[in-house]
Amino acid sequence: MVIPDDAPGRAAAIDVLRAGGIVALPTDTVYGIACDLAAPGGVERLFAVKSRPADRAIMLLLADRGQAPSLGLIGPAAQHLAKAFWPGALTLVVPRRADVRLPAALTGGEPTIGLRVPDHPSPRALATAVGPLPTTSANRSGRPPATDAQAIADELGDGLDLVLDGGPAAGGPASTVVDCTGELTRLIRAGAIDPALLAAVLDAAGLPHGLGGSGSGDVGR
């Protein structure tokens, strides 16, 4: 079912998520498919819908920065970067909290978790209602992301319970992904946010990093 991404549509999506369903929704980059983190088997169903390899982790979209400490250990570098670039196209990989049980499929067996606050009201509204959303791009694994709601419905078919139609995808580069798990923050994937901007924030905070700039030391030579 494809419905508009408006207040009634988001309310319907929240009901579907709470019932254990899979929802496709617009974000500030591409469309994603999401489930309720608390739904039994929800993450596994996400993998099945897009035929994603089981060893590839899925990120969580958050409502705001305040949700991050409930899932991960947010050190000084992650705190400064989140404050500067969230909401936005920056994914922070941080150590997962040992005292919080997460589906094994979510993290690909790693002791880390990827977190992002998207610059789009739809996923933030859903995450406000049901909590952090395990989300992956709305396409079959290995294929380019679908760019509109109907294309997603056609490609993923009966694997989806609801599609929120927010118009054509914003497109552009994917989120920049950085590793904040060690002493030096490092780039995992280049994307929408220039690493030089990230480096400038960490330099201003006096934090070492491996992103280039004055805080990088010998890293990257």
GIMO-V276282 format. One record per run of one state. SS is the DSSP state (~ for helix, > for strand, _ for the rest). FROM is the first residue (numbers start at 1). LEN is the number of residues. If there is no record, write none. Layout:
# GIMO-V276282
SS_FROM_LEN, SS_FROM_LEN
This chain:
# GIMO-V276282
__1_1, >_2_3, __5_2, ~_7_12, __19_4, >_23_3, __26_6, >_32_5, __37_5, ~_42_9, __51_8, >_59_3, __62_3, ~_65_6, __71_1, >_72_2, __74_2, ~_76_10, __86_4, >_90_7, __97_7, ~_104_4, __108_4, >_112_5, __117_4, ~_121_10, __131_2, >_133_5, __138_11, ~_149_11, __160_2, >_162_4, __166_10, >_176_4, __180_5, >_185_5, __190_5, ~_195_10, __205_4, >_209_1, __210_12
